[in-house]
């Protein structure tokens, strides 16, 4: 099932900073990074110019199957946001990092 994600934090080319934005399917454990990740498509970037500031909006899609885990991450100069999800009964359910279990 395809899932679409959009940024919630403000991103620009000055005060807030361009930041990072990505979505990944979690496919197992990794000694260095904690989880093995299969990253979604490169985000589509839309922007608006307002005099000296350019504001960015990000959007990306990822394919996820029933019972699979995924991670959403975005950051700017002031905040970062990381969320974990599992697809249950065709609905994306937010979970805690500690709820993620691999055999």
N, C-alpha and C positions, 0 to 999 in steps of 0.2 A: 504494500500500500504506500503510495506517495504521500509525503508530508511536506508542507511548505512552512518555512520559518522566516519571520521578518524581525529586524532589529527593534528594540525597545528603548535603548539608550540613544542619546544625541551624539552624532558624529559630525565633525566639520574640520576644516583645514586650519583652525587656529586654537582657541581656548579649550574646547573639548577634545580635540585631537581626532585623528582618523581612526585609531584603535584597531581592534581585531574582531572578526566575526566568522564563526564556522559551526558546522553541524557534522557529527560523525556517528556512525553505527559502531557500537562496542562489540568486539568479536572475541574477547578473551583477556587474560591478564598479561601484563608486560612488566618485567623487572625494573626497567628504567622509567617508564611513563605511567605506570599503574594499570593502564588498559591499552589493549591493541585497538587502534581506531581505523575505520574505513571512512575517509572523509567524503562528504557530499559534494555536489557540483560546486564549481567556483561561483561565489555569490554574484547575482546581478546587481549592479550598482546604478542607482538613479541619483541625480544630484540637482540642486537648485542653487543658483548664484544670487546672492543678495549683497550688493556693493562689494565689500572686501571679503566676505565670508561665503564659502561654499558648503552647503549642508548635504550630507550623504545619507541615503537610505539603502539598506541591503536586503536582499531576498534570495533564498536558495531552497532547493528541494532535495529530499533524500528518500530512497526506497527502504522501507522497513517491514519486516515480516512479523507475524504473530509471535509474541513471547520474546522478541529481540529488544535489546537495550540500545538507547542512543543518548548522546550528550549534545547540549547546545551551549555555546560559549560566545560572549561578546564583551568587549571592554572599550573604554575610552580613557582619557587622561584622569578622570575622577572616580570611576566605578568599574567594577567587573561583575559579570553575571554568569553563573554556570548552573545549568539545570540538567537533570537526568530523567529519562522517560522509559517506559516499557509499553509495547502495544499489547493491550488486553481486550479481547472481544471486539476487535476492530476500532478501539478507542485508545488514544494516546494518554497514558496516565503518568503524572509526575510522581517520581519516587526519590528517596534519599540515596546518596552514594552507597551507604552501607547496605541497602537492599539489593544491590547488584551481586548476583551469584553466578559463577561459572564452574562447571564440573572439572 
